[in-house]
Amino acid sequence: MLRCAPNCGFQLVAAAAMVLLAAASGTALDYVVPDTDQTLCFDTTTAIDPPDPGQAFYGQDAQFYGPASPPRPTLR
């Protein structure tokens, strides 16, 4: 089961709202969104095989590849 930090649901909704507002206003986004390294697709409750175009749940993050995420800092 995928778990989320206490505020990540709000953060995801806020990020999606900003993208939708920018798209609706015609504002161009002039930055590259890095890949999230998400590798699993999900239905409403469990992990599933990646759906084909036209199937329910198609178009999830795991089905798209973007530029590599920047390196994450490590604690020493």
C-alpha positions in Angstrom: 0.0 0.0 0.0 1.3 3.4 -0.9 1.5 5.7 2.1 1.6 9.4 2.1 3.1 11.9 4.5 0.4 13.8 6.5 0.2 16.8 4.2 1.1 15.2 0.8 -2.6 15.0 -0.3 -2.9 18.8 0.2 0.4 19.4 -1.5 -0.6 17.3 -4.5 -3.9 19.1 -4.8 -2.2 22.5 -4.6 0.4 21.5 -7.2 -2.4 20.3 -9.6 -4.4 23.4 -9.0 -1.4 25.6 -9.9 -0.8 23.7 -13.1 -4.5 23.9 -14.1 -4.6 27.6 -13.4 -1.5 28.2 -15.4 -3.0 26.2 -18.3 -6.3 27.9 -18.1 -4.8 31.3 -18.1 -2.6 30.5 -21.1 0.6 31.0 -19.1 3.4 29.0 -20.5 5.3 26.8 -18.0 9.0 27.5 -18.8 10.6 24.8 -16.7 11.0 21.0 -16.9 9.2 18.8 -14.5 11.6 16.0 -13.5 10.5 12.4 -13.5 9.1 11.2 -10.2 10.5 7.7 -10.4 7.0 6.3 -10.0 7.0 2.8 -11.4 3.6 1.3 -10.4 0.1 2.0 -11.7 -2.9 1.8 -9.4 -6.7 1.4 -9.6 -8.7 2.9 -6.8 -7.2 0.5 -4.2 -4.3 -1.7 -5.5 -1.4 -1.8 -7.9 -2.3 -3.0 -11.4 -0.5 -3.7 -14.7 -0.1 -0.6 -16.8 -3.4 0.1 -18.6 -3.5 0.5 -22.4 -4.8 3.7 -24.0 -8.6 3.9 -23.7 -8.7 1.6 -20.7 -9.7 2.8 -17.2 -6.8 4.3 -15.2 -4.6 4.9 -18.3 -2.2 7.9 -18.2 -0.7 7.5 -14.8 2.6 8.9 -13.9 4.4 5.5 -14.1 3.5 5.3 -17.8 5.4 8.4 -18.7 9.1 9.1 -18.5 10.6 12.5 -18.1 14.1 13.8 -17.5 15.9 12.3 -14.5 15.2 13.7 -11.1 18.0 15.8 -9.7 20.2 13.9 -7.2 18.8 13.8 -3.7 21.1 15.0 -0.9 22.4 12.4 1.4 23.0 12.6 5.1 26.5 11.9 6.3 
